[in-house]
Amino acid sequence: MPRAAEKKAFVDTLCRENPEYTEVLAIFSELYAAIEGKEGETGLTVTLPESPAADRLRDGVPLISFDAIAVDREKALAFIGTVIDVMQRMGNDGGESLERLRAALAEGEADLLALLRGVLAHERRVILETALAVRIDPGLVEFAFHTPLRVALEQVAEGVDPGLYAGWNKHFCPVCGSPAAMAELVGDEGERHLSCSTCFSRWTYNQPNCPFCGNDDPEQLTHFTTGEGPHRVDICLACSQYLKTRLSPTGSAGVPPEQDDLATVLLDLLAAQEGYRRGR
């Protein structure tokens, strides 16, 4: 079964079992349906570096940089156009701002390469500049461009041996350099594993600090839980960012990171209501 089909099946099951998720996750079901069978048509071709991986990782450099991504403009715009189509159908503003984004890309007024690079590197300037010029919510720009990056980089990351980065203990992904989306505390010792927000690679990160700003003051590191579920939300009061964490005392739960992220979307809503934002 194609990867997108598996993800759609998961979201649909999640919504059937938890109707309160339906409104929030409907766009993901539509998105996975739209890109099913098109996972190889993002227009992004990723080449792993020729230099020894161990040397790059030892120097603190992720395996993939944006320079290693070749972009077929026509195919990339077509794939992003498919994402925009879904966003328009599922949005509530009539899709006018998204149509302006589509036109700006087609006419070269919005820089495709700069936006892809900015989203991958989490450089907000180019995203905000484009959003201002097109009169669109920056979050919509980021979603439209993050989607092809996720699809392309996830496929590459699946072919990377995790043993290559077994000694990596940095706050960003050893494969593509993106920040963490989820964490998991594994075993009785609570070894912390992070999972990437873009390619979904997992790595060990046992630093007792905020993985986004580095704050290690225990009085500024807190968390909250809801009910008796296996998740909590770790919060850094210094930077007001949070990271959802799965507690797995008997060993890794083995839940794919993207699925776990979607299954805990209500925790994102609760954290946002308290004034916290997802870590970058």
C-alpha positions in Angstrom: 0.0 0.0 0.0 1.4 3.4 -0.9 2.7 5.5 2.0 0.1 8.2 1.7 -2.7 5.6 1.6 -1.4 4.2 4.9 -1.5 7.6 6.5 -5.0 8.3 5.2 -6.2 5.0 6.6 -4.7 5.9 10.0 -6.3 9.4 10.0 -9.7 8.0 9.0 -9.6 5.4 11.7 -8.5 8.0 14.3 -11.4 10.2 13.4 -13.9 7.4 13.5 -12.8 6.4 16.9 -12.4 10.0 18.1 -15.0 12.2 16.4 -13.7 15.3 18.1 -10.6 15.0 15.9 -12.5 15.1 12.6 -12.6 18.9 12.1 -8.9 19.3 12.9 -7.6 16.4 10.9 -9.9 16.4 7.9 -7.3 18.3 5.8 -4.8 15.6 6.4 -7.2 12.9 5.1 -7.8 15.0 2.0 -4.1 15.7 1.5 -3.1 12.1 1.7 -5.8 11.1 -0.7 -4.7 13.8 -3.2 -1.0 12.8 -3.1 -1.5 9.0 -3.0 0.6 7.5 -5.8 2.4 10.9 -6.4 5.0 10.5 -3.7 7.7 10.3 -6.3 6.4 13.4 -8.1 7.4 16.2 -5.7 10.0 17.5 -8.1 12.6 17.2 -5.4 15.6 14.9 -5.9 17.8 14.4 -2.9 21.4 13.2 -3.2 23.2 12.0 -0.1 26.7 13.5 0.3 29.8 11.8 -1.3 31.9 12.7 1.7 32.0 10.0 4.5 28.8 10.3 6.5 30.7 9.7 9.8 32.9 12.8 9.1 29.9 15.1 8.5 28.1 13.8 11.6 31.2 14.1 13.8 31.5 17.7 12.7 27.9 18.3 13.7 26.7 18.6 10.1 23.5 16.8 9.0 23.7 14.4 6.2 21.4 16.4 3.9 21.8 20.1 3.1 19.6 22.1 0.8 22.4 22.1 -1.8 21.9 18.4 -2.1 18.3 18.9 -3.3 17.8 19.3 -7.0 14.5 20.9 -7.9 12.5 20.3 -11.1 10.5 23.6 -11.1 7.6 22.3 -13.2 7.1 19.2 -11.2 7.5 21.0 -7.9 5.0 23.6 -8.8 2.5 20.9 -9.9 2.9 19.0 -6.6 2.6 22.2 -4.6 -0.4 23.1 -6.7 -2.1 19.8 -5.6 -1.4 20.8 -2.0 -2.9 24.2 -2.6 -6.0 22.7 -4.2 -6.6 20.7 -0.9 -6.0 23.7 1.2 -8.5 25.7 -0.8 -11.2 23.0 -0.5 -10.7 22.6 3.2 -10.2 26.3 4.1 -12.8 28.9 5.0 -11.5 32.0 3.3 -12.6 31.1 -0.2 -9.0 30.3 -1.2 -8.4 33.8 -2.5 -5.0 34.2 -0.6 -3.9 30.7 -1.8 -4.8 31.6 -5.3 -2.6 34.7 -5.0 0.2 32.4 -3.8 -0.3 30.1 -6.7 -0.2 33.0 -9.2 2.9 34.5 -7.6 4.7 31.1 -7.9 3.7 30.6 -11.5 4.8 34.1 -12.5 8.0 33.9 -10.6 7.1 36.7 -8.2 7.6 34.2 -5.3 10.9 32.5 -5.2 10.3 28.7 -5.2 13.9 27.8 -4.3 14.2 30.4 -1.6 10.9 29.3 0.0 11.8 25.6 -0.1 15.2 26.4 1.5 13.6 28.7 4.0 11.1 26.2 5.1 13.7 23.4 5.4 16.1 25.6 7.4 13.2 27.2 9.4 14.4 30.7 8.2 11.3 32.7 8.8 12.4 35.8 6.9 11.7 34.5 3.4 8.4 33.0 4.5 7.2 36.2 6.2 8.3 38.3 3.2 6.4 36.1 0.8 3.3 36.1 3.1 3.4 39.9 3.3 3.7 40.3 -0.4 0.9 37.9 -1.3 -1.2 38.9 1.7 -1.5 35.4 3.1 -1.1 33.7 6.5 2.6 32.6 6.9 1.4 29.3 8.3 -0.3 28.5 5.0 2.9 29.2 3.0 4.9 27.0 5.4 2.3 24.1 5.1 2.3 24.3 1.3 6.1 24.0 1.0 6.7 21.7 4.0 4.6 19.0 2.5 6.8 18.2 -0.6 9.9 18.4 1.6 8.4 15.9 4.0 7.4 13.5 1.3 10.7 13.6 -0.5 13.0 13.6 2.6 11.0 10.9 4.4 11.7 8.5 1.5 15.4 9.3 1.6 15.6 9.0 5.4 14.1 5.5 5.3 17.2 4.4 3.4 19.7 5.8 5.9 21.1 3.3 8.4 20.3 4.7 12.0 23.7 3.3 13.0 25.4 6.0 11.1 24.2 8.6 13.6 24.1 6.5 16.8 26.4 8.9 18.6 24.5 12.0 17.5 23.3 14.0 20.5 22.2 17.4 19.1 18.9 19.1 19.2 18.4 19.0 15.4 17.9 16.1 13.1 21.1 14.3 12.0 19.6 13.5 8.6 18.1 16.8 7.4 18.8 19.3 10.2 15.1 20.0 11.1 14.0 20.5 14.7 12.2 17.8 16.6 8.4 17.4 16.4 8.0 14.7 19.1 9.9 13.1 21.9 9.8 9.7 23.6 11.1 8.8 27.0 12.1 5.1 26.7 12.6 2.5 29.4 12.9 2.9 33.2 15.8 5.3 32.8 13.7 7.6 30.6 16.2 7.8 27.7 15.0 10.7 25.5 14.5 10.1 21.8 13.6 12.9 19.4 11.8 12.5 16.1 12.3 14.9 13.1 9.5 17.3 12.1 10.4 16.8 8.4 11.9 13.4 7.5 10.7 11.7 10.7 14.2 10.2 11.6 14.7 9.4 15.3 17.8 10.0 17.4 18.8 9.9 21.0 19.0 13.2 22.9 19.8 12.9 26.6 20.6 16.6 27.3 18.5 17.8 30.3 17.5 21.0 28.5 15.1 22.6 26.1 15.9 21.1 22.7 15.0 24.5 21.1 16.7 27.2 23.1 19.1 25.2 25.2 17.7 26.5 28.5 18.7 24.1 31.3 17.2 25.9 34.3 14.9 23.2 36.0 12.7 25.9 37.4 11.9 27.0 33.8 11.3 23.5 32.5 7.9 22.1 33.2 5.1 20.0 31.7 1.4 19.2 31.8 -0.6 16.1 31.2 -4.3 15.4 30.4 -5.9 12.3 31.9 -3.9 9.1 32.2 -2.7 8.9 28.6 0.9 8.1 27.7 1.7 11.6 26.6 2.7 14.9 28.2 3.6 18.3 26.9 7.1 19.5 27.9 7.3 23.3 28.2 10.2 25.7 28.3 9.2 28.9 30.1 12.3 30.7 28.9 11.3 30.5 25.2 7.6 29.6 25.5 8.0 26.6 23.2 6.8 23.1 23.8 7.4 19.5 22.7 4.9 16.7 23.0 6.5 13.6 24.7 5.4 10.0 24.8 6.1 8.1 28.0 7.2 4.5 27.2 8.6 2.9 30.4 8.5 -0.6 29.0 10.4 0.4 25.8 9.8 2.3 22.6 6.1 2.2 21.6 7.2 1.9 18.0 4.5 4.3 16.8 5.5 6.2 13.7 6.3 9.8 14.6 3.9 11.4 12.2 1.0 9.3 13.3 1.8 10.0 17.0 1.9 13.7 16.2 -1.6 13.6 14.6 -3.0 11.4 17.3 -2.1 14.0 19.9 -3.3 17.1 18.0 -5.6 18.0 20.9 -2.5 18.6 23.1 -1.4 21.1 20.5 -4.6 23.0 20.9 -4.4 23.0 24.6 -0.8 24.2 24.5 -1.7 27.0 22.1 -4.6 28.1 24.4 -2.0 28.5 27.2 0.1 30.7 24.9 2.8 28.3 24.0 4.0 27.5 20.5 5.5 24.4 18.8 9.3 24.4 19.0 11.4 25.4 16.0 
